Amino acid sequence: MQLGAAAAVTSMLCENGITSPGCNPLPVLPVFSLSDRLKKLIDERESLLEQIKKLKGQLEEKQKNGKMENTQSEDEVLENGTDMHMIDLQRDANRQISDLKFKLAKSEQEITALEQNVIRLEGQVARYKTAAENAERVEDELKAEKRKLQRELRSALDKTEELEVSNGHLVKRLEKMKANRSALLSQQ
């Protein structure tokens, strides 16, 4: 009878999704992103807290029912007035509560680690964003400088071409003047 009650509690806990040595562990689903994993851990934490409350309530109810049974049947009372069935139930429930508290603490540690990781990554994103904005600003400044230099180059090339044309005209005029001068000198 006592082993049957412990098996019933284990079965009940397995049906409620709580793992124990007699249950198969819950399947682990793949997590694709940091925020998904963080949400999953928060949901799991809340679920574990609800299960702890539920188990405590069930334990209290079983204890109340056990006390009522103890008052009704004096035959089942053992040493110190405790029922062996209740001891097994309480031991199982306490073990489950300890397991859930451990899982809860572990989940809280993972949540803290993930939150720190999120803060660190947000800092990196901010730095990379600032660096990208600075790079874009420098790129725009360099493009403007390049356009300015190309305008100045075109202007200088145009001026050089004008000066070469002017120089060519002046050279021709100078040659004509030399030719006229030579002609005048040769006539005298």
C-alpha positions as CSV (number, residue, x, y, z in Angstrom):
1,M,0.0,0.0,0.0
2,Q,2.8,2.4,0.9
3,L,4.8,1.7,-2.3
4,G,1.6,2.1,-4.4
5,A,1.1,5.6,-2.9
6,A,4.7,6.6,-3.7
7,A,4.2,5.3,-7.2
8,A,1.0,7.2,-7.5
9,V,2.8,10.4,-6.5
10,T,5.6,9.7,-8.9
11,S,3.1,9.1,-11.7
12,M,1.2,12.3,-10.8
13,L,4.4,14.3,-10.9
14,C,5.4,12.7,-14.2
15,E,2.0,13.6,-15.7
16,N,2.5,17.2,-14.5
17,G,5.8,17.4,-16.4
18,I,8.1,17.1,-13.3
19,T,11.1,14.9,-13.7
20,S,12.0,12.3,-11.1
21,P,14.1,9.1,-11.1
22,G,11.1,7.2,-12.4
23,C,10.2,9.6,-15.2
24,N,11.7,10.4,-18.5
25,P,13.2,13.8,-18.5
26,L,11.5,16.6,-20.4
27,P,12.6,17.0,-24.0
28,V,15.0,19.9,-24.6
29,L,13.9,22.1,-27.5
30,P,16.5,23.8,-29.6
31,V,17.0,27.6,-28.9
32,F,17.7,29.7,-32.0
33,S,18.4,33.1,-30.5
34,L,19.4,34.8,-27.2
35,S,16.1,36.4,-26.7
36,D,14.2,33.1,-27.4
37,R,16.4,31.3,-24.9
38,L,15.9,34.1,-22.3
39,K,12.1,34.0,-22.8
40,K,12.2,30.2,-22.5
41,L,14.2,30.3,-19.3
42,I,11.8,32.9,-17.8
43,D,8.8,30.8,-18.8
44,E,10.5,27.7,-17.3
45,R,11.2,29.6,-14.1
46,E,7.6,30.7,-13.8
47,S,6.4,27.1,-14.5
48,L,8.7,25.8,-11.9
49,L,7.5,28.3,-9.3
50,E,3.9,27.3,-10.1
51,Q,4.8,23.6,-9.7
52,I,6.5,24.3,-6.4
53,K,3.3,26.1,-5.2
54,K,1.2,23.3,-6.5
55,L,3.3,20.6,-4.8
56,K,3.3,22.5,-1.5
57,G,-0.5,22.8,-1.7
58,Q,-0.8,19.1,-2.5
59,L,1.6,18.3,0.3
60,E,-0.4,20.4,2.8
61,E,-3.7,18.8,1.5
62,K,-2.2,15.3,1.9
63,Q,-1.0,16.2,5.4
64,K,-4.4,17.5,6.3
65,N,-6.0,14.4,4.8
66,G,-3.4,12.3,6.6
67,K,-4.2,13.9,9.9
68,M,-7.9,13.3,9.4
69,E,-7.1,9.6,8.5
70,N,-4.9,9.4,11.6
71,T,-7.7,10.6,13.8
72,Q,-10.1,8.1,12.2
73,S,-7.9,5.0,12.2
74,E,-5.6,4.5,15.2
75,D,-4.4,1.2,13.7
76,E,-2.1,2.8,11.1
77,V,-0.4,5.1,13.5
78,L,3.3,4.1,14.1
79,E,6.0,5.5,16.2
80,N,5.7,9.2,17.3
81,G,2.2,9.3,15.8
82,T,3.4,9.5,12.2
83,D,2.1,7.5,9.3
84,M,4.7,5.7,7.1
85,H,2.6,6.5,4.0
86,M,2.8,10.2,4.9
87,I,6.5,10.0,5.5
88,D,7.0,8.6,2.0
89,L,4.8,11.2,0.5
90,Q,6.5,14.0,2.3
91,R,9.9,12.7,1.4
92,D,9.0,12.4,-2.2
93,A,7.5,15.9,-2.2
94,N,10.5,17.3,-0.4
95,R,12.8,15.7,-2.9
96,Q,10.8,17.1,-5.8
97,I,10.7,20.6,-4.2
98,S,14.5,20.4,-3.8
99,D,14.9,19.4,-7.4
100,L,12.7,22.2,-8.5
101,K,14.5,24.8,-6.4
102,F,17.8,23.6,-7.8
103,K,16.4,23.9,-11.4
104,L,15.0,27.3,-10.5
105,A,18.4,28.6,-9.2
106,K,20.1,27.2,-12.2
107,S,17.6,28.9,-14.5
108,E,18.0,32.2,-12.7
109,Q,21.8,31.9,-13.1
110,E,21.4,31.3,-16.8
111,I,19.0,34.2,-17.1
112,T,21.5,36.5,-15.3
113,A,24.3,35.2,-17.6
114,L,22.1,35.8,-20.7
115,E,21.1,39.3,-19.5
116,Q,24.8,40.2,-19.0
117,N,25.5,38.8,-22.5
118,V,22.7,40.9,-23.9
119,I,24.1,44.0,-22.2
120,R,27.6,43.3,-23.5
121,L,26.3,42.7,-27.1
122,E,24.2,45.9,-27.0
123,G,27.3,47.8,-26.0
124,Q,29.2,46.2,-29.0
125,V,26.3,47.1,-31.3
126,A,26.4,50.7,-30.1
127,R,30.2,50.9,-30.6
128,Y,29.9,49.3,-34.1
129,K,27.1,51.7,-35.0
130,T,29.1,54.7,-33.9
131,A,32.1,53.4,-35.9
132,A,30.0,52.9,-38.9
133,E,28.5,56.4,-38.7
134,N,31.9,57.9,-38.3
135,A,33.2,55.9,-41.3
136,E,30.2,57.1,-43.4
137,R,30.9,60.7,-42.4
138,V,34.6,60.4,-43.3
139,E,33.6,58.7,-46.6
140,D,31.2,61.6,-47.4
141,E,33.9,64.1,-46.6
142,L,36.5,62.3,-48.8
143,K,34.0,62.1,-51.7
144,A,33.4,65.9,-51.3
145,E,37.2,66.5,-51.2
146,K,37.6,64.3,-54.3
147,R,34.9,66.2,-56.2
148,K,36.6,69.5,-55.2
149,L,40.0,68.3,-56.3
150,Q,38.6,67.1,-59.6
151,R,37.0,70.5,-60.2
152,E,40.3,72.2,-59.4
153,L,42.1,69.8,-61.7
154,R,39.7,70.4,-64.6
155,S,40.1,74.2,-64.0
156,A,43.9,73.9,-64.0
157,L,43.9,71.8,-67.1
158,D,41.6,74.3,-68.9
159,K,43.8,77.2,-67.8
160,T,46.9,75.3,-68.9
161,E,45.3,74.7,-72.3
162,E,44.4,78.4,-72.6
163,L,48.0,79.4,-71.7
164,E,49.4,77.0,-74.2
165,V,47.2,78.4,-76.9
166,S,48.1,81.9,-75.9
167,N,51.8,80.9,-75.8
168,G,51.4,79.5,-79.3
169,H,50.0,82.7,-80.6
170,L,52.6,84.8,-78.8
171,V,55.4,82.5,-80.3
172,K,53.9,83.1,-83.8
173,R,53.7,86.8,-83.2
174,L,57.3,86.8,-82.0
175,E,58.5,84.9,-85.1
176,K,56.6,87.4,-87.3
177,M,58.2,90.3,-85.4
178,K,61.6,88.7,-85.8
179,A,61.0,88.0,-89.5
180,N,59.8,91.7,-90.0
181,R,62.9,92.9,-88.1
182,S,65.2,90.8,-90.1
183,A,63.5,92.0,-93.3
184,L,63.9,95.6,-92.1
185,L,67.5,95.1,-91.2
186,S,68.2,93.4,-94.5
187,Q,66.7,96.3,-96.4
188,Q,68.9,98.9,-94.7
